[in-house]
Amino acid sequence: MSTSTAVSAATDPLVELRDTHVVHKARSGGLFTRDRVYALTAADFRVAPGETVGVVGESGCGKSTLAKVLVGVQPPTSGQVSFRGADLWTMEPAKRRAAIGTGTGMIFQDPSTALNRRLTVRQILRDPLDVHKRGSTKEREERVRELMSLVGLPRALADGLPGQLSGGQRQRVAIARALALDPDLVVADEPTSALDVSVRAQILNLLLDLKERLGLALVFVSHDIQTVRRMSDRVITMYLGRIVEESPADEVTDRARHPYTRALFSATPGLLDPIDPIPLVGPVPSATRPPSGCPFRTRCWKASDTCAEAMPEFTAASIPGHRFRCHHPVEEGRATGELVAQAVAAVPDMASDLRKTPPTPVAPATPAAPVAPAAPTHAPKDPREP
């Protein structure tokens, strides 16, 4: 277990969610009622000062909703969101804006849309300082120069517009803006997905360097599972709006206990090991009509009638800081290849297809066939016509 994981269990959390729900009204529905989207369900989550928490899951599982709740952008439908021990949504609006605005920062997915294209880099970085009235005019200008130096931007770009910058430079501006007020928590929602591969490593190294130098707590949301595992102290797995597993990052690949976490990481390519994904069958449930009990049961090879009755509570694993929600967890130390065999055997049609389907033969080379005469231009008469 990493040092940050051990510290998180012993210190007061910087931000904490308790039984937090977020429900949106959908455009679909009946004449008098509208469907509801269950974006976040019964989330219990905490972030300690100085630690990095990674959040992974499929598209639509609630990762971005969780990120917005953490920084106060999305109010919860029910439940509690605490920041530095105070309930955010029982505060007066002015106090909540001050607490969230100065204590948290957010890095969005696409810097080209997250930055105001009509403002220069200097104006973008000064904006948080102006809104929260930090320092004098001279001190704000000095802070802008300091932020640009911190993220590796040359001073010559201070009067440039976002459209005149490269993708990596725009993301550096977004990072500098998130750090303008010296926050304790930074939430990065897919910060490298809109960047070229050659630039991603630079931005990730920058985030790691800033985290160590400034002592930041970082919540890193991404589809890049291997990157999340390497950057994080803890990894949270989400499925259909629920947190289904939480484990130390160095244990999540081979010692995860929830079947969905193992299936998710088994589909991730590696440099040394070939991809051996655990097959998942069955319908992908909808967030407007989630299944009863465990939401993963419609695709899980270990599901039983018990899974449809109730969502299991968190169960602690043998490793400190590792917990999961599953009626039939994966046995500790079970290899991925064994889980693939279990999943195939659990679906008879899939197993029989794999056994019966012969390899596709390679046809021998044949000489070129003569060119057929041109087809008549008129359609042949159907013999069934009178």
N, C-alpha and C positions, 0 to 999 in steps of 0.2 A: 504494500500500500504506500502511495506517495505521501510526502510530508504534508502537502496541502490537504489531502483527504483526511489525514489524522487531525489536522488543525481544525477542519470544518466541523468535526464531531464534537470538539471541545470548546469552541468559541461561539458567541452569539452571532446569529446570521445577519448579514447585511440586508438581505431581502428575503422574505419568506411568504409562500403561498400556502393557505390552509383551506382545503376543501373548496377550491375555487372553480367556478363554472362560468363559461361564456356561451350564451345561446343567442344566435342571430335569427331574425325573421327572413325567410326565403321569399322569393317572388312567386314560387309555385304554391299550390294549395287549392282549397275549395273556394266556393263563392263568398263565404263569410269568414273563413279561417285561412291562415297561411301556414305553410310548413315551417318548421324550425330546424336550424342547422346547429347541431351540438358540436361547437368548435373546440371546446375544452370542458372536460368532465372530471370533477373531483380531483383536481391537481393539488398534490402536496409536494412542495418543492422549496429548497432553500439554497442560498449561495452565501458562503462565508467570505470574509474579507481576504483578498489576495489569491483566491483559487480560480481555476478555469474549469467551467462545466460545459461539456459538449452535448448538443441535442441532435439526435438523428431520428430518421423515420421517413416513410414514403411521403410523396406530395399529398397535401390535404390532411395530414395527420394532426395538425395543430401546432407545429413548431413556431410559425410566425405569430400566431395568436398568443402563444406563451411569451414570446419576446415582447410583444406590445403590452401585455399585462405587466411585465416586469418593469417597464419604463413609464407606466402610467398613461400610455396612449389609449389603451383599451380598458374601460371600466368593466369589472366582473359583474355578471348577472347575479351571482351569489358567492358567498365565501369571503375570505379575508386576504388582503394583500398588505403586508407590513414592510416598511422601509426604516431601517435603524430603530426597530422596536415600536414604531408608531403606525397605526392603521391609516393607510393613505386616504381611503374613501370616507372616513369620518372627519377628516381635516376640513378646515375652511378652504375654499378653492384657491385663494391667494397663497396660503401656506403650502398647499399641495404643489402648486406650480413652482414655488421656490425650492421645496425639498427635492422634487423630481428634476427640475431644470438644472440645479447646481450639483446634484448628487449622482446623476446618471447621464450617460451619453449613448447614442445609438448610431451604428454604421449600417446603412441600408444596402440592399442588394445591387442596385444599379446606380452608380454615381452620376450618370448623365441625366437622370431624372430626379435624383435627390438634391442636386444643387440648382440654385436659381441661375438660369443662364444669362440673366440681365445684370447680375452683380459680379464685380471683380473678385478675385481671390481674397484681397484685403477686406472687402466689404463682407464677404461670406464669413470670414474668421472673426471679424469684429462684431458681427450681429449678436451672438450670444452675450458678449461683454456689454453691448449697448442695452440689450433687453433687461439684463439683471444688474445694470449700473455698477459694473466692476471697475474700480479705479478711475483715474482721470484720463483725459484724452491722450496725453503723452504715454501713460502707463498702458493704455489699450493698444496703442501702436507698437509699443515695445513687446507686448504679449503676442501680437500678430507675428512679428519677426521671430520671436522665440518659438512659436508653434510651427512656423515654416521650417525652421532649422531642425526642430525635433523630428519631423517626419521626412526630412531630406529633400525639401523643395528649395530651389534657388530663389533668392530675393527678386530676381528679374521677373518672376512670374506673378508678383504681387498685384500688378495691374492688368493681368490677363483675365480673359473670360473663360468659363468652363469649356466652351466650344473650341477654344484654342489650345487646349491641353490634351494630352494622351489619356487613355483609359486609366493607366496606372497613376498618373499625376492627379487625375480627378479623384481617384479613391484615396490618395494621400491627403487631398484637401478635405475630403469627408472625414477621415480619421482625425485630422487636426481640429476640425470643427467639433467633433465629439469630445475632444480633450480640452477644449477652450476654458472650461470652468473648473478644471481639476476634479473630475468626478471620481467617486470610489468604485462605480460599476459601469462597465461598457458592455453593451449588447451588440454583437455583430451578427446580423441576419444575412447569411449567404454573402459574405463580403468579397469573395473572389469569383463567384459564378459568372459574372459578366466580363471577366478579364481574360486575356490570352494566357496560355499555359506558361509562357516565359515570364509573365509579370506576377503570376500567382505566388510563386515562391518568395519574391521580394516583399509582397504585402504581408504574407504570413510571417516571415522573419521579422518584419517591422512590428507587427502586433506582439509577437513574443518578446522582442526587445523592449518595447514600451511597457509591457506588463511587468517585466522584471525591474525596470528602472523606476517606474512610478508606483509599483505596488498595487496595481489594479486588480479588481475582480472582473473576470471576463466570462460572458456567456456566448458560446460560439455555436451558431446554428448553421448546419451545412448538409448537403447531400453527399459531399465527399467524405465518406466514412473513414477512410484511412487517415485523412488529414485531421479529422476530429479526434481520432484515437491518439494520434501523436501529439496533438496540441493540448489535450485536456488532462485534468486530474481525475475527473469523474465523467461518465457518459450516461446520459438519460435517453432511453428508447421510448418513443411515443407511437401509439397506434390508434387511429380513429378518435383523437382527442383525449386519450388517456395515457398516463405514464405507466408503462408496464414493467420497466426494469430500470434499476439504477446500480451501477457497478463501477469500481475503479477502472481507469482506462487501460491499464496493463493487463487486466483480466477479462476484458469484454469479448475478445475474439474467441478464445478457446474454453472459457469457463462460464460463459453466460448461461443462465438457467431457463430463460423464457424461450419457447420455440421460435417466436417471431424474431427475436434478437439473433439467434443462431442462423436463421434463414437469411436475414438481412446481411449479416457479415459474410455468410458463405458465398454470396453473389458478388463480393467485392474482389476485383482482380488484384493479384499480388505479383511481385517480381520473381519470387522463388517457387511459389506453389501455383499449380493450374487452378482455374475456376472450377469448383465442384458445387454448384448451387443446390440447395435443398428445394425440391419441387413443391410448389404450393398450388393446390387446385381449389375449385369452388369459387363462388361469386365474391367479388370485392364489395363489402357492405357500404351502404350510403350513410353519410353523416346526418341526413334528415330522418332516416329510419334505421337507427343502429340496432343490431340484434340484441336480444336479451342476454344477460349474463356476460360472459367474456366476449368482446367484439371480434376476437381473432378466431373464434371457434368455427366459423364458416370456411376457413382455409387451413385449419390446423390438422395435421395428421394424427395428433394425439387426443383430439376432442372426444368427449363422451357426453352423455345426458346431463351429467353434473355441471358441465360448462355452460349449459343453457339456463341453469336455474339462478345463478348469482355470480357476480363478479368477485373473484377471490380477493381477500385482503393481502397486504404486503407480508411476505415471508422472508425472514432474514436467512441469508446463506451462511456458509461456514467462514467466509472471508468478511472481516469487518468492513462496513460501508457498502455491502452488496445486498440488495433486496429485490424481490420480484413478485409479480402477481400472476400466479398460474396454479390451476388445480393439478396439472400433470407436468411438472417441470422436467427439463432435461437433466439426466443424471450427471453428477459432477465427473469431469474427466472423459466424457463421451466424445469420441472423435467425430468430425464432420462427416466422414465417409460412412460411418455407422448410421448417422441420422438420415443421410440420403437413402440408404437401404431401407430404413424404417418407413420413411415417407413414401417410397415407391411401393413397398409391400402393403401399406395401408390402403392403397388405391388399386384394387385388382385389375381394372382396365389398363392402368398405366403399366403395371408389372407385366401383364400379358403382352402388351404392345412392345415393350422393350425386349421380351424374350422371342417373340415371333417375327419381328421385323428383321429381315436379312439385310446385310449390307448392300447398298446399291451397286450393281456390277458396272464396270467401266466398259462401254461398248468399244469394240475394236474399230480401228480406222477403216473406212470403206472408200473406194474410189468415187469420185464425183459422179453423180447421176446425170444422164443426158437431160438436156433442157426439154421440158414438156411443151407440147404445142400450146399456143395461146387458147384460153378458154373462150367460148362464144360470148359475144357481147349481150345476147338476150338470155333471159332466165329460162331454164328448161321447164316444160309444162309439167305440172303436178299430175301424176297418173290418176289421183283421186278426183280430179276435176271432171265434170261432165263434158 
